[in-house]
Amino acid sequence: MPEKAEMMKEISKNCQLYVHESTEVLEPQAQSLLAAALEATKRAYAPYSDFHVGAAIQLANGEQLLGCNQENAAFPSGLCAERVAFFAAGVQFPGVAIESLAITIRSASKADEHPAAPCGGCLQVMRDVEQRQGSPIRIYLKGAGAPVFEAASVATFLPFGFALVAK
């Protein structure tokens, strides 16, 4: 019987993020998307967490759609901003590719200087969309502070997501 070390195989996936020190260095479309996501945080309903999240997506047809988190008393059965925006795109513009996503956060009671990544449920939904449309979705993350994180694909945050079964 082979030694345990001989039966193991190492798998490595690289995740690459770009950090921008301000929004001014981004392309105008990315700046617009981040501004729209920040505006969407004002519409979030987050009385339990005081964590307001806004999402804005850019579709291939030029449309922008917004989403914001929606909490309720049966916390945590609300819905995240990212899924609100993605599901709205599926209903309003079926078959139109999502090119990019901006996510911003705002909180009066919690430190929100740095960006926050999407939760696992949102990442899986976004990964499914990315796989279905056959093209990556660029992601921009921003907190209240200066840095903006940029990723070329949802796979950056979820490299081992569930494989899409239905096509």
C-alpha positions as CSV (number, residue, x, y, z in Angstrom):
1,M,0.0,0.0,0.0
2,P,1.5,3.4,-0.9
3,E,2.4,5.9,1.7
4,K,-0.3,8.5,2.5
5,A,1.8,11.3,1.1
6,E,2.0,9.4,-2.2
7,M,-1.8,9.3,-2.5
8,M,-2.2,13.0,-2.1
9,K,-2.2,15.5,-4.9
10,E,-2.0,19.3,-4.5
11,I,-4.4,21.5,-6.3
12,S,-3.7,25.3,-6.4
13,K,-5.9,28.1,-7.7
14,N,-4.7,31.7,-7.8
15,C,-7.0,34.5,-6.9
16,Q,-6.0,37.9,-8.1
17,L,-7.4,41.2,-6.8
18,Y,-6.5,44.7,-7.9
19,V,-6.5,47.4,-5.3
20,H,-7.2,51.0,-6.4
21,E,-6.5,53.8,-4.0
22,S,-9.4,55.9,-5.3
23,T,-12.4,55.7,-7.6
24,E,-10.9,58.5,-9.8
25,V,-8.4,56.0,-11.3
26,L,-11.2,53.8,-12.5
27,E,-12.9,54.0,-15.9
28,P,-16.0,56.2,-16.0
29,Q,-18.4,53.2,-16.3
30,A,-16.9,51.7,-13.1
31,Q,-17.2,55.0,-11.3
32,S,-20.8,55.3,-12.3
33,L,-21.6,51.8,-11.2
34,L,-20.0,52.4,-7.8
35,A,-21.9,55.6,-7.4
36,A,-25.2,53.8,-8.2
37,A,-24.3,51.1,-5.7
38,L,-23.7,53.7,-3.0
39,E,-27.0,55.3,-3.8
40,A,-28.7,51.9,-3.5
41,T,-27.4,51.6,0.1
42,K,-29.8,54.4,1.0
43,R,-32.7,52.2,0.0
44,A,-31.5,49.1,2.0
45,Y,-33.8,47.9,4.9
46,A,-31.3,46.8,7.6
47,P,-32.9,47.5,11.0
48,Y,-31.3,44.4,12.6
49,S,-27.8,44.5,11.3
50,D,-27.3,48.2,10.5
51,F,-25.3,46.9,7.5
52,H,-26.6,48.6,4.4
53,V,-25.4,47.0,1.2
54,G,-25.9,48.4,-2.3
55,A,-25.3,46.5,-5.6
56,A,-25.4,47.8,-9.1
57,I,-24.9,45.7,-12.2
58,Q,-24.0,46.7,-15.7
59,L,-25.7,44.7,-18.5
60,A,-24.3,44.1,-21.9
61,N,-27.2,46.1,-23.4
62,G,-26.1,49.2,-21.4
63,E,-28.8,49.0,-18.7
64,Q,-27.9,49.4,-15.0
65,L,-29.9,47.6,-12.3
66,L,-29.8,48.2,-8.6
67,G,-30.2,45.9,-5.6
68,C,-30.1,46.5,-1.8
69,N,-30.3,44.2,1.1
70,Q,-33.7,43.6,2.6
71,E,-34.0,42.2,6.2
72,N,-37.0,41.1,8.2
73,A,-37.9,39.9,11.7
74,A,-37.2,36.3,10.7
75,F,-33.5,37.3,10.4
76,P,-31.6,36.1,8.5
77,S,-34.2,35.2,5.9
78,G,-34.0,38.5,4.1
79,L,-32.2,38.9,0.8
80,C,-28.7,40.3,0.0
81,A,-28.2,43.2,-2.4
82,E,-26.4,41.1,-4.9
83,R,-29.1,38.6,-5.4
84,V,-31.8,41.3,-5.5
85,A,-29.9,42.8,-8.5
86,F,-29.1,39.5,-10.2
87,F,-32.7,38.2,-9.9
88,A,-34.1,41.5,-11.1
89,A,-31.8,41.2,-14.2
90,G,-33.1,37.7,-14.9
91,V,-36.7,38.9,-14.8
92,Q,-36.4,42.2,-16.6
93,F,-33.6,41.3,-19.1
94,P,-33.5,37.5,-19.6
95,G,-30.6,36.3,-21.7
96,V,-28.7,39.6,-21.4
97,A,-25.2,39.1,-20.1
98,I,-24.1,40.8,-16.9
99,E,-20.7,42.5,-17.5
100,S,-19.9,44.0,-14.1
101,L,-21.1,44.4,-10.6
102,A,-20.3,47.1,-8.0
103,I,-20.9,46.5,-4.3
104,T,-20.7,49.1,-1.6
105,I,-21.5,49.1,2.1
106,R,-22.6,51.7,4.7
107,S,-23.1,51.5,8.4
108,A,-23.6,54.0,11.2
109,S,-22.6,51.7,13.9
110,K,-19.9,49.4,12.4
111,A,-16.5,50.1,10.8
112,D,-17.1,50.1,7.1
113,E,-13.8,51.6,5.8
114,H,-12.8,48.5,3.9
115,P,-14.9,46.6,1.2
116,A,-16.9,43.5,2.1
117,A,-17.0,40.5,-0.1
118,P,-20.3,38.9,-1.1
119,C,-21.6,36.0,1.1
120,G,-21.3,32.4,-0.1
121,G,-24.9,32.2,-1.2
122,C,-24.5,35.3,-3.4
123,L,-21.2,34.1,-4.8
124,Q,-22.8,30.8,-5.9
125,V,-25.7,32.6,-7.6
126,M,-23.3,34.9,-9.4
127,R,-21.0,32.0,-10.3
128,D,-24.0,30.2,-11.9
129,V,-24.9,33.3,-13.9
130,E,-21.3,33.7,-15.0
131,Q,-21.1,30.0,-16.1
132,R,-24.5,30.2,-17.9
133,Q,-23.6,33.3,-19.9
134,G,-20.1,32.0,-20.7
135,S,-18.3,35.2,-19.8
136,P,-16.8,36.6,-16.6
137,I,-18.4,39.2,-14.4
138,R,-16.0,42.0,-13.3
139,I,-16.6,42.9,-9.6
140,Y,-15.8,46.2,-7.8
141,L,-16.0,46.3,-4.0
142,K,-15.9,49.5,-2.0
143,G,-16.4,50.4,1.7
144,A,-16.6,54.0,3.0
145,G,-12.9,54.4,2.8
146,A,-10.5,54.8,-0.1
147,P,-9.5,51.4,-1.5
148,V,-11.6,49.8,-4.2
149,F,-11.0,46.1,-4.9
150,E,-11.4,44.8,-8.4
151,A,-11.7,41.2,-9.5
152,A,-11.9,40.0,-13.1
153,S,-14.4,37.2,-12.3
154,V,-16.7,35.8,-9.6
155,A,-14.3,32.8,-9.6
156,T,-11.8,35.0,-7.8
157,F,-13.9,34.8,-4.7
158,L,-15.4,31.3,-5.3
159,P,-12.7,29.2,-7.1
160,F,-14.3,25.9,-6.1
161,G,-18.0,26.8,-6.6
162,F,-20.6,24.1,-7.5
163,A,-20.5,23.2,-11.1
164,L,-23.4,24.3,-13.2
165,V,-25.4,21.2,-14.2
166,A,-28.2,22.5,-16.3
167,K,-27.4,24.4,-19.5
